[in-house]
Amino acid sequence: MLKEQLSPFGSPEQVIGAALETLTEKQSAPLPSGPTRKSPDEAVADILEIQKRNRLGGLKIKDLMHEVAR
């Protein structure tokens, strides 16, 4: 009786069927329009720029991570 109250599905087969329907709907949905894809070179340049800005009191985050790992 408690199972019936917690799940809108009557059987595991219905759960799987609903999951497959949802997956099919998501796969056929158009991709959201957003920023254009970057080339690998542009992505690397962005990462390097972010890395330059991520410093705490002159320390690099990478150095702090190495200190924590010690």
All heavy atoms as TSV, in Angstrom:
chain	resi	resn	atom	element	x	y	z
A	1	MET	N	N	0.823	-1.199	0.000
A	1	MET	CA	C	0.000	0.000	0.000
A	1	MET	C	C	0.866	1.262	0.000
A	1	MET	O	O	0.569	2.207	-0.712
A	1	MET	CB	C	-0.942	-0.042	1.203
A	1	MET	CG	C	-1.883	1.134	1.262
A	1	MET	SD	S	-3.034	0.987	2.595
A	1	MET	CE	C	-4.511	0.738	1.674
A	2	LEU	N	N	1.954	1.270	0.751
A	2	LEU	CA	C	2.837	2.419	0.799
A	2	LEU	C	C	3.499	2.637	-0.559
A	2	LEU	O	O	3.663	3.766	-1.002
A	2	LEU	CB	C	3.897	2.230	1.888
A	2	LEU	CG	C	4.858	3.401	2.119
A	2	LEU	CD1	C	4.073	4.659	2.448
A	2	LEU	CD2	C	5.828	3.088	3.211
A	3	LYS	N	N	3.880	1.555	-1.247
A	3	LYS	CA	C	4.491	1.681	-2.569
A	3	LYS	C	C	3.569	2.400	-3.536
A	3	LYS	O	O	4.003	3.219	-4.319
A	3	LYS	CB	C	4.837	0.299	-3.139
A	3	LYS	CG	C	6.089	-0.287	-2.610
A	3	LYS	CD	C	6.357	-1.577	-3.365
A	3	LYS	CE	C	7.609	-2.238	-2.861
A	3	LYS	NZ	N	7.886	-3.485	-3.565
A	4	GLU	N	N	2.300	2.083	-3.487
A	4	GLU	CA	C	1.329	2.703	-4.396
A	4	GLU	C	C	1.230	4.199	-4.146
A	4	GLU	O	O	1.028	4.974	-5.075
A	4	GLU	CB	C	-0.030	2.039	-4.236
A	4	GLU	CG	C	-0.066	0.595	-4.716
A	4	GLU	CD	C	-1.363	-0.096	-4.372
A	4	GLU	OE1	O	-2.328	0.595	-3.996
A	4	GLU	OE2	O	-1.418	-1.327	-4.463
A	5	GLN	N	N	1.397	4.610	-2.901
A	5	GLN	CA	C	1.288	6.026	-2.581
A	5	GLN	C	C	2.533	6.794	-3.022
A	5	GLN	O	O	2.452	7.958	-3.363
A	5	GLN	CB	C	1.091	6.208	-1.069
A	5	GLN	CG	C	-0.233	5.684	-0.574
A	5	GLN	CD	C	-0.330	5.718	0.945
A	5	GLN	OE1	O	0.651	5.950	1.632
A	5	GLN	NE2	N	-1.522	5.466	1.460
A	6	LEU	N	N	3.698	6.125	-3.043
A	6	LEU	CA	C	4.938	6.807	-3.378
A	6	LEU	C	C	5.200	6.878	-4.872
A	6	LEU	O	O	5.896	7.752	-5.337
A	6	LEU	CB	C	6.120	6.107	-2.694
A	6	LEU	CG	C	6.131	6.159	-1.172
A	6	LEU	CD1	C	7.306	5.376	-0.629
A	6	LEU	CD2	C	6.186	7.596	-0.679
A	7	SER	N	N	4.682	5.947	-5.648
A	7	SER	CA	C	4.997	5.890	-7.061
A	7	SER	C	C	3.737	5.960	-7.913
A	7	SER	O	O	2.784	5.233	-7.658
A	7	SER	CB	C	5.748	4.597	-7.370
A	7	SER	OG	O	5.958	4.479	-8.747
A	8	PRO	N	N	3.752	6.784	-8.949
A	8	PRO	CA	C	2.598	6.844	-9.847
A	8	PRO	C	C	2.591	5.670	-10.837
A	8	PRO	O	O	1.661	5.522	-11.603
A	8	PRO	CB	C	2.775	8.173	-10.576
A	8	PRO	CG	C	4.246	8.403	-10.564
A	8	PRO	CD	C	4.745	7.794	-9.278
A	9	PHE	N	N	3.638	4.843	-10.810
A	9	PHE	CA	C	3.752	3.730	-11.734
A	9	PHE	C	C	3.308	2.441	-11.063
A	9	PHE	O	O	3.538	2.230	-9.887
A	9	PHE	CB	C	5.196	3.589	-12.228
A	9	PHE	CG	C	5.717	4.848	-12.850
A	9	PHE	CD1	C	6.551	5.693	-12.146
A	9	PHE	CD2	C	5.349	5.200	-14.136
A	9	PHE	CE1	C	7.026	6.862	-12.717
A	9	PHE	CE2	C	5.816	6.366	-14.718
A	9	PHE	CZ	C	6.647	7.197	-14.000
A	10	GLY	N	N	2.702	1.577	-11.841
A	10	GLY	CA	C	2.210	0.321	-11.293
A	10	GLY	C	C	3.228	-0.793	-11.297
A	10	GLY	O	O	3.090	-1.758	-10.559
A	11	SER	N	N	4.273	-0.646	-12.129
A	11	SER	CA	C	5.243	-1.733	-12.225
A	11	SER	C	C	6.594	-1.183	-12.677
A	11	SER	O	O	6.677	-0.074	-13.207
A	11	SER	CB	C	4.762	-2.767	-13.247
A	11	SER	OG	O	4.801	-2.214	-14.549
A	12	PRO	N	N	7.645	-1.981	-12.495
A	12	PRO	CA	C	8.957	-1.553	-12.989
A	12	PRO	C	C	8.952	-1.324	-14.501
A	12	PRO	O	O	9.647	-0.434	-14.993
A	12	PRO	CB	C	9.878	-2.719	-12.626
A	12	PRO	CG	C	9.209	-3.392	-11.480
A	12	PRO	CD	C	7.738	-3.216	-11.720
A	13	GLU	N	N	8.166	-2.091	-15.219
A	13	GLU	CA	C	8.076	-1.924	-16.667
A	13	GLU	C	C	7.547	-0.545	-17.036
A	13	GLU	O	O	7.991	0.074	-18.000
A	13	GLU	CB	C	7.187	-3.012	-17.289
A	13	GLU	CG	C	7.788	-4.407	-17.249
A	13	GLU	CD	C	7.622	-5.099	-15.898
A	13	GLU	OE1	O	6.843	-4.613	-15.023
A	13	GLU	OE2	O	8.286	-6.121	-15.693
A	14	GLN	N	N	6.584	-0.052	-16.259
A	14	GLN	CA	C	6.038	1.284	-16.519
A	14	GLN	C	C	7.084	2.373	-16.236
A	14	GLN	O	O	7.152	3.374	-16.938
A	14	GLN	CB	C	4.785	1.519	-15.687
A	14	GLN	CG	C	3.592	0.731	-16.168
A	14	GLN	CD	C	2.369	0.961	-15.305
A	14	GLN	OE1	O	2.466	1.268	-14.121
A	14	GLN	NE2	N	1.191	0.809	-15.915
A	15	VAL	N	N	7.903	2.156	-15.223
A	15	VAL	CA	C	8.969	3.108	-14.910
A	15	VAL	C	C	9.953	3.168	-16.075
A	15	VAL	O	O	10.326	4.244	-16.547
A	15	VAL	CB	C	9.712	2.714	-13.609
A	15	VAL	CG1	C	10.941	3.589	-13.394
A	15	VAL	CG2	C	8.781	2.800	-12.420
A	16	ILE	N	N	10.362	2.002	-16.563
A	16	ILE	CA	C	11.300	1.943	-17.674
A	16	ILE	C	C	10.688	2.562	-18.930
A	16	ILE	O	O	11.344	3.319	-19.648
A	16	ILE	CB	C	11.753	0.490	-17.926
A	16	ILE	CG1	C	12.586	0.014	-16.737
A	16	ILE	CG2	C	12.542	0.373	-19.226
A	16	ILE	CD1	C	12.887	-1.461	-16.734
A	17	GLY	N	N	9.422	2.258	-19.174
A	17	GLY	CA	C	8.745	2.833	-20.343
A	17	GLY	C	C	8.705	4.350	-20.282
A	17	GLY	O	O	8.991	5.030	-21.275
A	18	ALA	N	N	8.380	4.891	-19.118
A	18	ALA	CA	C	8.327	6.351	-18.958
A	18	ALA	C	C	9.720	6.965	-19.123
A	18	ALA	O	O	9.875	8.025	-19.745
A	18	ALA	CB	C	7.745	6.710	-17.593
A	19	ALA	N	N	10.727	6.293	-18.602
A	19	ALA	CA	C	12.102	6.794	-18.732
A	19	ALA	C	C	12.527	6.819	-20.195
A	19	ALA	O	O	13.143	7.786	-20.663
A	19	ALA	CB	C	13.053	5.940	-17.908
A	20	LEU	N	N	12.192	5.769	-20.924
A	20	LEU	CA	C	12.547	5.720	-22.342
A	20	LEU	C	C	11.813	6.785	-23.152
A	20	LEU	O	O	12.383	7.397	-24.054
A	20	LEU	CB	C	12.271	4.325	-22.917
A	20	LEU	CG	C	13.216	3.227	-22.415
A	20	LEU	CD1	C	12.741	1.866	-22.911
A	20	LEU	CD2	C	14.634	3.489	-22.855
A	21	GLU	N	N	10.563	7.033	-22.820
A	21	GLU	CA	C	9.807	8.091	-23.499
A	21	GLU	C	C	10.453	9.454	-23.248
A	21	GLU	O	O	10.610	10.266	-24.166
A	21	GLU	CB	C	8.362	8.107	-23.017
A	21	GLU	CG	C	7.511	6.985	-23.557
A	21	GLU	CD	C	6.098	7.016	-22.985
A	21	GLU	OE1	O	5.632	8.106	-22.585
A	21	GLU	OE2	O	5.468	5.943	-22.943
A	22	THR	N	N	10.823	9.704	-21.995
A	22	THR	CA	C	11.460	10.978	-21.644
A	22	THR	C	C	12.787	11.137	-22.377
A	22	THR	O	O	13.093	12.210	-22.907
A	22	THR	CB	C	11.683	11.065	-20.123
A	22	THR	OG1	O	10.426	10.938	-19.464
A	22	THR	CG2	C	12.322	12.386	-19.726
A	23	LEU	N	N	13.580	10.069	-22.419
A	23	LEU	CA	C	14.853	10.115	-23.119
A	23	LEU	C	C	14.659	10.409	-24.601
A	23	LEU	O	O	15.358	11.240	-25.181
A	23	LEU	CB	C	15.592	8.784	-22.940
A	23	LEU	CG	C	16.942	8.654	-23.619
A	23	LEU	CD1	C	17.920	9.690	-23.078
A	23	LEU	CD2	C	17.489	7.256	-23.426
A	24	THR	N	N	13.690	9.760	-25.208
A	24	THR	CA	C	13.401	9.984	-26.619
A	24	THR	C	C	12.995	11.431	-26.872
A	24	THR	O	O	13.450	12.059	-27.835
A	24	THR	CB	C	12.287	9.030	-27.102
A	24	THR	OG1	O	12.715	7.689	-26.884
A	24	THR	CG2	C	11.984	9.221	-28.566
A	25	GLU	N	N	12.154	11.981	-26.001
A	25	GLU	CA	C	11.728	13.377	-26.145
A	25	GLU	C	C	12.913	14.330	-26.035
A	25	GLU	O	O	13.040	15.278	-26.814
A	25	GLU	CB	C	10.694	13.727	-25.081
A	25	GLU	CG	C	9.350	13.067	-25.292
A	25	GLU	CD	C	8.412	13.257	-24.105
A	25	GLU	OE1	O	8.755	13.985	-23.155
A	25	GLU	OE2	O	7.322	12.647	-24.133
A	26	LYS	N	N	13.801	14.074	-25.062
A	26	LYS	CA	C	14.953	14.959	-24.882
A	26	LYS	C	C	15.914	14.871	-26.054
A	26	LYS	O	O	16.505	15.866	-26.453
A	26	LYS	CB	C	15.677	14.620	-23.581
A	26	LYS	CG	C	14.926	15.077	-22.363
A	26	LYS	CD	C	15.730	14.897	-21.108
A	26	LYS	CE	C	14.964	15.465	-19.936
A	26	LYS	NZ	N	15.767	15.538	-18.733
A	27	GLN	N	N	16.083	13.683	-26.603
A	27	GLN	CA	C	17.005	13.521	-27.724
A	27	GLN	C	C	16.471	14.174	-28.993
A	27	GLN	O	O	17.240	14.624	-29.830
A	27	GLN	CB	C	17.288	12.038	-27.982
A	27	GLN	CG	C	18.163	11.421	-26.926
A	27	GLN	CD	C	18.393	9.935	-27.160
A	27	GLN	OE1	O	17.648	9.281	-27.867
A	27	GLN	NE2	N	19.417	9.411	-26.532
A	28	SER	N	N	15.166	14.227	-29.146
A	28	SER	CA	C	14.606	14.807	-30.363
A	28	SER	C	C	14.332	16.303	-30.224
A	28	SER	O	O	13.996	16.961	-31.206
A	28	SER	CB	C	13.309	14.079	-30.746
A	28	SER	OG	O	12.323	14.265	-29.746
A	29	ALA	N	N	14.496	16.842	-29.029
A	29	ALA	CA	C	14.262	18.275	-28.813
A	29	ALA	C	C	15.389	19.071	-29.458
A	29	ALA	O	O	16.543	18.650	-29.462
A	29	ALA	CB	C	14.195	18.578	-27.317
A	30	PRO	N	N	15.078	20.239	-30.016
A	30	PRO	CA	C	16.138	21.065	-30.617
A	30	PRO	C	C	17.101	21.550	-29.541
A	30	PRO	O	O	16.724	21.754	-28.386
A	30	PRO	CB	C	15.372	22.229	-31.248
A	30	PRO	CG	C	14.061	22.257	-30.563
A	30	PRO	CD	C	13.779	20.848	-30.095
A	31	LEU	N	N	18.354	21.709	-29.930
A	31	LEU	CA	C	19.345	22.213	-28.992
A	31	LEU	C	C	19.054	23.668	-28.676
A	31	LEU	O	O	18.639	24.427	-29.553
A	31	LEU	CB	C	20.749	22.090	-29.599
A	31	LEU	CG	C	21.257	20.673	-29.812
A	31	LEU	CD1	C	22.595	20.712	-30.541
A	31	LEU	CD2	C	21.391	19.936	-28.507
A	32	PRO	N	N	19.262	24.070	-27.426
A	32	PRO	CA	C	19.018	25.472	-27.084
A	32	PRO	C	C	20.023	26.364	-27.798
A	32	PRO	O	O	21.174	25.987	-27.996
A	32	PRO	CB	C	19.234	25.513	-25.566
A	32	PRO	CG	C	20.058	24.311	-25.260
A	32	PRO	CD	C	19.741	23.290	-26.309
A	33	SER	N	N	19.535	27.521	-28.201
A	33	SER	CA	C	20.453	28.453	-28.852
A	33	SER	C	C	21.248	29.161	-27.770
A	33	SER	O	O	20.707	29.616	-26.781
A	33	SER	CB	C	19.684	29.461	-29.701
A	33	SER	OG	O	18.832	30.219	-28.878
A	34	GLY	N	N	22.508	29.180	-27.953
A	34	GLY	CA	C	23.377	29.787	-26.962
A	34	GLY	C	C	24.629	30.289	-27.643
A	34	GLY	O	O	24.648	30.493	-28.859
A	35	PRO	N	N	25.662	30.451	-26.857
A	35	PRO	CA	C	26.902	30.934	-27.459
A	35	PRO	C	C	27.406	29.927	-28.488
A	35	PRO	O	O	27.195	28.733	-28.379
A	35	PRO	CB	C	27.865	31.033	-26.277
A	35	PRO	CG	C	27.195	30.408	-25.120
A	35	PRO	CD	C	25.768	30.193	-25.451
A	36	THR	N	N	28.066	30.454	-29.488
A	36	THR	CA	C	28.603	29.581	-30.517
A	36	THR	C	C	29.746	28.760	-29.939
A	36	THR	O	O	30.376	29.155	-28.962
A	36	THR	CB	C	29.115	30.401	-31.715
A	36	THR	OG1	O	30.112	31.301	-31.248
A	36	THR	CG2	C	27.988	31.177	-32.369
A	37	ARG	N	N	29.983	27.630	-30.542
A	37	ARG	CA	C	31.068	26.777	-30.083
A	37	ARG	C	C	32.395	27.433	-30.407
A	37	ARG	O	O	32.563	28.063	-31.442
A	37	ARG	CB	C	30.990	25.426	-30.768
A	37	ARG	CG	C	29.760	24.652	-30.361
A	37	ARG	CD	C	29.849	23.285	-30.893
A	37	ARG	NE	N	29.975	22.415	-29.731
A	37	ARG	CZ	C	30.001	21.116	-29.788
A	37	ARG	NH1	N	29.953	20.517	-30.949
A	37	ARG	NH2	N	30.095	20.393	-28.711
A	38	LYS	N	N	33.339	27.236	-29.507
A	38	LYS	CA	C	34.666	27.802	-29.694
A	38	LYS	C	C	35.587	26.744	-30.276
A	38	LYS	O	O	35.394	25.549	-30.062
A	38	LYS	CB	C	35.228	28.271	-28.357
A	38	LYS	CG	C	34.447	29.413	-27.749
A	38	LYS	CD	C	35.053	29.836	-26.457
A	38	LYS	CE	C	34.239	30.995	-25.893
A	38	LYS	NZ	N	34.814	31.504	-24.664
A	39	SER	N	N	36.589	27.222	-30.952
A	39	SER	CA	C	37.607	26.308	-31.449
A	39	SER	C	C	38.440	25.852	-30.243
A	39	SER	O	O	38.454	26.517	-29.198
A	39	SER	CB	C	38.504	27.002	-32.462
A	39	SER	OG	O	39.334	27.940	-31.802
A	40	PRO	N	N	39.150	24.745	-30.372
A	40	PRO	CA	C	40.006	24.313	-29.254
A	40	PRO	C	C	41.022	25.378	-28.853
A	40	PRO	O	O	41.269	25.574	-27.663
A	40	PRO	CB	C	40.699	23.066	-29.815
A	40	PRO	CG	C	39.729	22.523	-30.810
A	40	PRO	CD	C	39.098	23.742	-31.431
A	41	ASP	N	N	41.569	26.089	-29.820
A	41	ASP	CA	C	42.532	27.150	-29.498
A	41	ASP	C	C	41.890	28.266	-28.678
A	41	ASP	O	O	42.486	28.792	-27.733
A	41	ASP	CB	C	43.149	27.737	-30.773
A	41	ASP	CG	C	44.095	26.754	-31.465
A	41	ASP	OD1	O	44.607	25.838	-30.782
A	41	ASP	OD2	O	44.314	26.924	-32.674
A	42	GLU	N	N	40.665	28.642	-29.043
A	42	GLU	CA	C	39.948	29.684	-28.291
A	42	GLU	C	C	39.626	29.207	-26.882
A	42	GLU	O	O	39.742	29.972	-25.917
A	42	GLU	CB	C	38.661	30.066	-29.018
A	42	GLU	CG	C	38.881	30.797	-30.323
A	42	GLU	CD	C	37.595	30.980	-31.112
A	42	GLU	OE1	O	36.764	30.045	-31.140
A	42	GLU	OE2	O	37.432	32.063	-31.693
A	43	ALA	N	N	39.240	27.958	-26.749
A	43	ALA	CA	C	38.912	27.414	-25.431
A	43	ALA	C	C	40.148	27.392	-24.534
A	43	ALA	O	O	40.078	27.766	-23.360
A	43	ALA	CB	C	38.325	26.011	-25.570
A	44	VAL	N	N	41.279	26.977	-25.085
A	44	VAL	CA	C	42.523	26.959	-24.308
A	44	VAL	C	C	42.909	28.373	-23.899
A	44	VAL	O	O	43.312	28.617	-22.755
A	44	VAL	CB	C	43.659	26.278	-25.111
A	44	VAL	CG1	C	45.005	26.498	-24.449
A	44	VAL	CG2	C	43.377	24.794	-25.275
A	45	ALA	N	N	42.774	29.328	-24.798
A	45	ALA	CA	C	43.092	30.723	-24.473
A	45	ALA	C	C	42.205	31.230	-23.341
A	45	ALA	O	O	42.682	31.912	-22.426
A	45	ALA	CB	C	42.940	31.602	-25.717
A	46	ASP	N	N	40.922	30.880	-23.366
A	46	ASP	CA	C	40.003	31.282	-22.298
A	46	ASP	C	C	40.416	30.663	-20.961
A	46	ASP	O	O	40.411	31.333	-19.925
A	46	ASP	CB	C	38.570	30.870	-22.625
A	46	ASP	CG	C	37.934	31.742	-23.683
A	46	ASP	OD1	O	38.523	32.787	-24.045
A	46	ASP	OD2	O	36.841	31.377	-24.165
A	47	ILE	N	N	40.775	29.396	-20.985
A	47	ILE	CA	C	41.185	28.715	-19.752
A	47	ILE	C	C	42.443	29.351	-19.181
A	47	ILE	O	O	42.544	29.591	-17.972
A	47	ILE	CB	C	41.394	27.212	-20.016
A	47	ILE	CG1	C	40.045	26.548	-20.296
A	47	ILE	CG2	C	42.102	26.534	-18.847
A	47	ILE	CD1	C	40.144	25.131	-20.815
A	48	LEU	N	N	43.408	29.652	-20.042
A	48	LEU	CA	C	44.641	30.281	-19.568
A	48	LEU	C	C	44.384	31.666	-18.982
A	48	LEU	O	O	44.983	32.046	-17.977
A	48	LEU	CB	C	45.660	30.362	-20.712
A	48	LEU	CG	C	46.211	29.010	-21.185
A	48	LEU	CD1	C	47.093	29.198	-22.416
A	48	LEU	CD2	C	46.967	28.307	-20.074
A	49	GLU	N	N	43.467	32.403	-19.585
A	49	GLU	CA	C	43.116	33.725	-19.057
A	49	GLU	C	C	42.452	33.615	-17.689
A	49	GLU	O	O	42.760	34.373	-16.773
A	49	GLU	CB	C	42.196	34.456	-20.042
A	49	GLU	CG	C	41.827	35.858	-19.616
A	49	GLU	CD	C	43.027	36.773	-19.458
A	49	GLU	OE1	O	43.996	36.637	-20.227
A	49	GLU	OE2	O	42.992	37.626	-18.544
A	50	ILE	N	N	41.558	32.673	-17.547
A	50	ILE	CA	C	40.899	32.455	-16.247
A	50	ILE	C	C	41.929	32.060	-15.204
A	50	ILE	O	O	41.890	32.530	-14.060
A	50	ILE	CB	C	39.796	31.374	-16.375
A	50	ILE	CG1	C	38.642	31.912	-17.215
A	50	ILE	CG2	C	39.318	30.910	-15.015
A	50	ILE	CD1	C	37.645	30.857	-17.640
A	51	GLN	N	N	42.870	31.220	-15.605
A	51	GLN	CA	C	43.914	30.769	-14.689
A	51	GLN	C	C	44.755	31.941	-14.194
A	51	GLN	O	O	45.128	32.001	-13.023
A	51	GLN	CB	C	44.791	29.756	-15.422
A	51	GLN	CG	C	45.501	28.790	-14.544
A	51	GLN	CD	C	46.220	27.731	-15.359
A	51	GLN	OE1	O	46.629	27.987	-16.499
A	51	GLN	NE2	N	46.392	26.567	-14.802
A	52	LYS	N	N	45.035	32.892	-15.072
A	52	LYS	CA	C	45.819	34.067	-14.677
A	52	LYS	C	C	45.085	34.888	-13.623
A	52	LYS	O	O	45.693	35.469	-12.730
A	52	LYS	CB	C	46.096	34.952	-15.893
A	52	LYS	CG	C	47.120	34.412	-16.836
A	52	LYS	CD	C	47.285	35.372	-18.003
A	52	LYS	CE	C	48.167	34.787	-19.081
A	52	LYS	NZ	N	48.254	35.671	-20.255
A	53	ARG	N	N	43.750	34.967	-13.746
A	53	ARG	CA	C	42.962	35.801	-12.826
A	53	ARG	C	C	42.700	35.113	-11.496
A	53	ARG	O	O	42.345	35.773	-10.523
A	53	ARG	CB	C	41.629	36.168	-13.471
A	53	ARG	CG	C	41.792	37.163	-14.618
A	53	ARG	CD	C	40.462	37.513	-15.206
A	53	ARG	NE	N	40.096	36.442	-16.138
A	53	ARG	CZ	C	38.872	36.128	-16.483
A	53	ARG	NH1	N	37.858	36.773	-15.984
A	53	ARG	NH2	N	38.633	35.161	-17.333
A	54	ASN	N	N	42.840	33.797	-11.435
A	54	ASN	CA	C	42.509	33.060	-10.216
A	54	ASN	C	C	43.714	32.962	-9.290
A	54	ASN	O	O	44.395	31.963	-9.212
A	54	ASN	CB	C	41.991	31.659	-10.553
A	54	ASN	CG	C	40.610	31.702	-11.129
A	54	ASN	OD1	O	39.851	32.605	-10.830
A	54	ASN	ND2	N	40.286	30.743	-11.955
A	55	ARG	N	N	43.953	34.042	-8.579
A	55	ARG	CA	C	45.055	34.089	-7.619
A	55	ARG	C	C	44.508	34.630	-6.305
A	55	ARG	O	O	43.631	35.478	-6.280
A	55	ARG	CB	C	46.183	34.973	-8.117
A	55	ARG	CG	C	46.833	34.463	-9.379
A	55	ARG	CD	C	47.885	35.442	-9.877
A	55	ARG	NE	N	48.447	34.987	-11.136
A	55	ARG	CZ	C	49.592	34.338	-11.239
A	55	ARG	NH1	N	50.296	34.081	-10.169
A	55	ARG	NH2	N	50.033	33.950	-12.408
A	56	LEU	N	N	45.052	34.123	-5.221
A	56	LEU	CA	C	44.643	34.580	-3.899
A	56	LEU	C	C	45.861	35.158	-3.192
A	56	LEU	O	O	46.763	34.422	-2.811
A	56	LEU	CB	C	44.062	33.418	-3.080
A	56	LEU	CG	C	42.842	32.749	-3.694
A	56	LEU	CD1	C	42.495	31.493	-2.918
A	56	LEU	CD2	C	41.664	33.702	-3.693
A	57	GLY	N	N	45.872	36.453	-3.042
A	57	GLY	CA	C	46.998	37.089	-2.375
A	57	GLY	C	C	48.318	36.812	-3.070
A	57	GLY	O	O	49.341	36.635	-2.424
A	58	GLY	N	N	48.298	36.741	-4.374
A	58	GLY	CA	C	49.517	36.476	-5.116
A	58	GLY	C	C	49.824	35.003	-5.289
A	58	GLY	O	O	50.741	34.642	-6.006
A	59	LEU	N	N	49.069	34.134	-4.609
A	59	LEU	CA	C	49.280	32.696	-4.740
A	59	LEU	C	C	48.372	32.138	-5.821
A	59	LEU	O	O	47.239	32.566	-5.975
A	59	LEU	CB	C	48.971	31.984	-3.417
A	59	LEU	CG	C	49.849	32.361	-2.229
A	59	LEU	CD1	C	49.292	31.726	-0.971
A	59	LEU	CD2	C	51.270	31.898	-2.471
A	60	LYS	N	N	48.881	31.184	-6.535
A	60	LYS	CA	C	48.058	30.514	-7.526
A	60	LYS	C	C	47.209	29.454	-6.839
A	60	LYS	O	O	47.636	28.838	-5.861
A	60	LYS	CB	C	48.928	29.826	-8.578
A	60	LYS	CG	C	49.745	30.770	-9.425
A	60	LYS	CD	C	50.567	29.973	-10.405
A	60	LYS	CE	C	51.469	30.863	-11.222
A	60	LYS	NZ	N	52.322	30.067	-12.112
A	61	ILE	N	N	46.013	29.249	-7.336
A	61	ILE	CA	C	45.137	28.214	-6.793
A	61	ILE	C	C	45.815	26.851	-6.898
A	61	ILE	O	O	45.740	26.038	-5.981
A	61	ILE	CB	C	43.774	28.225	-7.499
A	61	ILE	CG1	C	43.014	29.498	-7.123
A	61	ILE	CG2	C	42.970	26.985	-7.161
A	61	ILE	CD1	C	41.706	29.673	-7.819
A	62	LYS	N	N	46.532	26.634	-7.983
A	62	LYS	CA	C	47.236	25.369	-8.179
A	62	LYS	C	C	48.233	25.131	-7.038
A	62	LYS	O	O	48.338	24.027	-6.504
A	62	LYS	CB	C	47.952	25.389	-9.528
A	62	LYS	CG	C	48.665	24.137	-9.886
A	62	LYS	CD	C	49.281	24.283	-11.277
A	62	LYS	CE	C	50.074	23.069	-11.672
A	62	LYS	NZ	N	50.681	23.224	-12.993
A	63	ASP	N	N	48.962	26.182	-6.653
A	63	ASP	CA	C	49.923	26.049	-5.556
A	63	ASP	C	C	49.222	25.744	-4.237
A	63	ASP	O	O	49.710	24.946	-3.437
A	63	ASP	CB	C	50.761	27.330	-5.424
A	63	ASP	CG	C	51.630	27.590	-6.645
A	63	ASP	OD1	O	51.958	26.614	-7.371
A	63	ASP	OD2	O	51.974	28.767	-6.877
A	64	LEU	N	N	48.087	26.386	-4.005
A	64	LEU	CA	C	47.329	26.121	-2.783
A	64	LEU	C	C	46.832	24.675	-2.742
A	64	LEU	O	O	46.852	24.030	-1.690
A	64	LEU	CB	C	46.147	27.083	-2.669
A	64	LEU	CG	C	46.498	28.554	-2.431
A	64	LEU	CD1	C	45.242	29.397	-2.498
A	64	LEU	CD2	C	47.177	28.724	-1.095
A	65	MET	N	N	46.414	24.170	-3.889
A	65	MET	CA	C	45.946	22.788	-3.940
A	65	MET	C	C	47.075	21.818	-3.606
A	65	MET	O	O	46.875	20.825	-2.907
A	65	MET	CB	C	45.351	22.488	-5.326
A	65	MET	CG	C	44.043	23.217	-5.570
A	65	MET	SD	S	43.435	23.084	-7.247
A	65	MET	CE	C	43.288	21.338	-7.479
A	66	HIS	N	N	48.289	22.130	-4.096
A	66	HIS	CA	C	49.432	21.279	-3.780
A	66	HIS	C	C	49.757	21.335	-2.290
A	66	HIS	O	O	50.128	20.324	-1.700
A	66	HIS	CB	C	50.651	21.675	-4.608
A	66	HIS	CG	C	50.548	21.286	-6.042
A	66	HIS	ND1	N	50.558	19.978	-6.471
A	66	HIS	CD2	C	50.430	22.032	-7.163
A	66	HIS	CE1	C	50.455	19.930	-7.783
A	66	HIS	NE2	N	50.367	21.163	-8.240
A	67	GLU	N	N	49.595	22.498	-1.684
A	67	GLU	CA	C	49.834	22.628	-0.247
A	67	GLU	C	C	48.834	21.799	0.561
A	67	GLU	O	O	49.194	21.144	1.523
A	67	GLU	CB	C	49.757	24.094	0.196
A	67	GLU	CG	C	50.964	24.900	-0.142
A	67	GLU	CD	C	52.201	24.416	0.585
A	67	GLU	OE1	O	52.130	24.092	1.791
A	67	GLU	OE2	O	53.260	24.347	-0.075
A	68	VAL	N	N	47.594	21.827	0.152
A	68	VAL	CA	C	46.549	21.057	0.846
A	68	VAL	C	C	46.821	19.566	0.725
A	68	VAL	O	O	46.612	18.800	1.663
A	68	VAL	CB	C	45.150	21.412	0.302
A	68	VAL	CG1	C	44.101	20.480	0.840
A	68	VAL	CG2	C	44.814	22.859	0.635
A	69	ALA	N	N	47.327	19.152	-0.431
A	69	ALA	CA	C	47.578	17.727	-0.673
A	69	ALA	C	C	48.743	17.196	0.155
A	69	ALA	O	O	48.830	16.000	0.392
A	69	ALA	CB	C	47.860	17.499	-2.153
A	70	ARG	N	N	49.612	18.076	0.628
A	70	ARG	CA	C	50.775	17.633	1.439
A	70	ARG	C	C	50.379	17.136	2.759
A	70	ARG	O	O	49.654	17.190	3.491
A	70	ARG	CB	C	51.756	18.764	1.611
A	70	ARG	CG	C	52.502	19.083	0.348
A	70	ARG	CD	C	53.541	20.106	0.634
A	70	ARG	NE	N	54.082	20.613	-0.622
A	70	ARG	CZ	C	55.030	21.479	-0.681
A	70	ARG	NH1	N	55.587	21.942	0.419
A	70	ARG	NH2	N	55.491	21.897	-1.829
